[in-house]
Amino acid sequence: MGPAKVEIVEAHSGREGLRMALEERPDAIFLDLLMPDISGFEVLNELRTKREAREIPVVIHSSKDLTDEEKARLRLPHVTLLAKTDTSGPEALAHVTRALANVGFDLEMFEGHHA
């Protein structure tokens, strides 16, 4: 079996990402906490209030140094953390794959689908 084919769609703001997530219902979302308009916390809260989006796996991918309180706010079903420092270097793919597995997303199962 070859590597999974994924389609990556990038949003340029929190509001755009939220709109895209609700319209396109992606297989997984990588969410930064620091965005120009609304925070990733606000996007995540909004996603979790929408029936059609509450179970989409979310990987928080941020360089923000999180407080214990912020980490507690992110301990939600289908949510995991992936530091931006883990997505550079030779181990990057392994870190991304592990983060996705933590939220129940197996890249091999989705071969030919989009993420």
N, C-alpha and C positions, 0 to 999 in steps of 0.2 A: 504494500500500500504506500503510495506517495504522500508527500506532505499535504496537509489540509489547505484548501484554497480559501482564503478569506478576502472579503471586501471590506476595506476600511473607509469609513465616511467621517470626515472631521467637521466639527462645529466650531465656529469662531467665538462663541459666547455661551454663557450658561443658558440664556433664554432660547437661543437657536438650538442648542443641544437638546433641551427639554422638548421643544417642538418636534425636532427630528425623531427623538425617541418615541414620542407618542404616535407620530404618523407612520414611521417605518418599522417600529417594533423590532429592533435589532436582537440578535442572539446574545450579545453581551455589550456592555458599555464600559469604557475606560473614562473615568471622571476625575478631572483635576479639582482641587478645592479652591484654588486661587484663579479667579476669572475676572474679566473687566467689568461685568455688569452685576451678576448675582453670584453668590458663593456656591461651591459644590455642595455644601451642606443644604442650602436652599433647594438646589436641583434635586438632590437625593430625597429630601422631605416631600417635594412635590411628586416625584416619581412614585413614592411609596403610598401616596393618597389616591393614585389612579389605578383602578382595577386592572387595566390593560398593561400596566407597566410595573406593578409592584413586585413581580417575580423575575424580572429581567436581571440576570447576574451583573453586578457592578463591581468593577475593580477600581478602587480609589488609587489613582496614580498621581502622586503629588510630592513636591519637594518641601511642603509645609512641615515645620517641626511641630508635631501635634502634642497638645497637653493631654493629661490623663482624662480630663473631662471630654475633650474632643474625640479621643479614642473610644470612650464609652458611648458617645453619640453615634459612632460608626459601627458598633457591634450590633448588626442587624442581620436577619436572614438574607442570604444571597449577596452579601457584601464582604469584600476582603480588601486588605491594604497591600500596595506594592510601591515601595519607595522608588523614586526616579533614579536613584543610584544603582538600583538593581536591574535597570534596563539598558545598561551600557556594558560593553565588554563581552567576553566569550560566553559567560553564563546567562546572558540576557534571555535567550529563548527558553531556557530551563526555568528561570524565575517567572516569566510570563505564563508558561504552561502550568506551573505549580499554582500560581495565583488563580488562573481560570479554573483549575481543578478544585480549588478551595470553595468555589461558588457553584460547583456542579457542572462546569462546562468542560467537556473533553474535546480537544481539537480534532482528534482522530475520528470521533463520532460524527463530526460535522464536515467531513471531506466533501467538497463540492457545494457546500452551503456558504452563507456569508455570516460574518460576525460584526 
